[in-house]
């Protein structure tokens, strides 16, 4: 899980989503924490 923020956040998320890597983009630290818990629990 990576937290993305800044001017080109939408482009960064698109690149990550299209990369085929097992990476989850998050908007902020709370969102990242929730996504980590969800990923670990399956």
N, C-alpha and C positions, 0 to 999 in steps of 0.2 A: 504494500500500500504506500503510495506516495501522495504527499499534499502538494497541490499546485496552486500558485497564486501569482497574479501579476498581469501585465499588459497582454500577453499572448497565451493566457491560460486555456482558452478554447482550442487554439491550435495545438498546444501541448497535449491536451487530453485526446484530441483526434489522432495525433501521432502515436501516442501510447496505445489507444484502442485498436489502431490498425497495424501495430507492430507484430502482433501474434505472441508477444511476451505475456507471461503470467503476472501482470502488474495491474493493480487497481488504483485508479486516480480518485483522490478525495479533495473536497473543497476547503475544509478546515480541519483542525485537530480533532474536534468532536466527531465529525463525519469520518475521519480516518480511524478513530478508535472503534466506532460502530462497525465499520467495514472489516477491521481486523478481527473483531470478535465473531462476526458472521463468517468470515473465511476460515477461521480456526474451527468453528463448530461444524462447518460443512454446510 
